[in-house]
Amino acid sequence: MTVVWKYVLSLAVEQHVQMPRDAEILSVQLQHGRITMWVRCLPDEKDTVFRQILMSGTGQLDAPDFDYEHIGTVQTPDGYVWHLFAGRED
């Protein structure tokens, strides 16, 4: 049986999130003012990986190339818009 887990992300250009190898990223949204990512996974999976998560503001020059998967766009209460991308497994 699969479950949905959440990960609170940092407001950082790059971060690495440890999750089960077969986790599927479902959504990224703002929850209680924090950027949060939800993944579907097998809760007992022992094989984990670090997924690279990149964050880029609209119009910024640090948007990743097209080898990254767009996983969501979040608008924060201060009006900034962040686009999030997931890289390959580490």
N, C-alpha and C positions, 0 to 999 in steps of 0.2 A: 504494500500500500504506500502511496506517495503522500507527502505532506508539503505544505508551503511554509518556508522559513523566510524571515526578513533580516535584512542587514542594513544598519544605519551607516550611510556613507559620509565621509568627510568632505568639506568644501575644499577640494584639492584638485589640481590639474591631473595628477596621476595617483592611483592607489592600487593595492593588490588585495583581493578578498579571497580568503580561503573558503572553499565550498566543496561538496561532494563532486566527484569527476563528472557524473552524468546530470548535474543540476541544470535545469532550464530556466533562464531568466525570463520572468513573466512580465514584470512591470517596474518602473521607477516613478515614484511620485513624492510629493511633499506630505509628510505626516507629522503633525505637531511642530511644524516649522523646521523639520529636519529632512534632508534628502534620504529617502528610504527605497531599497530595492527588495523585491520579493522573488523568490526562486522556488520552483517545484523540484523536489528531490526525494530520494529514498532515505529515510531517517537513519537507517543502520549501515549505510554505505561507509566503509572504512577508507576507501581510496579517495583522497582529496587532492585538489589542485588549487593553485593561486590564479585567479582570473584578474587580468589587468583591466582596470576601469579608468577611462579617460573622460575628463570633463572640460568642455569648451563653451565659453560664452558666445552669444551671437556676435558675429563680426570679428571675433578674435582670430589671430593667425595660428593658434595652436590646435586647430581642428585636425584630427587624425586622417590618414589616407583611407581609401575605401576598403582596406583589408579588415577594418574594424566594423563590428555590427552595431548599428544604432539601437540603443535599448530604451531610450526615453528622452523626453524634454520636460524640464521642470521650471516653473516660474516662481521665484521666491517673493515673499511679501515686499521686499525692497525694490521690486521691479526688474531684477536681473533674470535673464533667461539662460539656463544651462542645458547643454545638449550632452548626453552621456553615451559613451561607446564602450563596448566590451572587446577586449583583445583576445588573442589565443591563450590557451592554457599554458602556464609556466611549468 
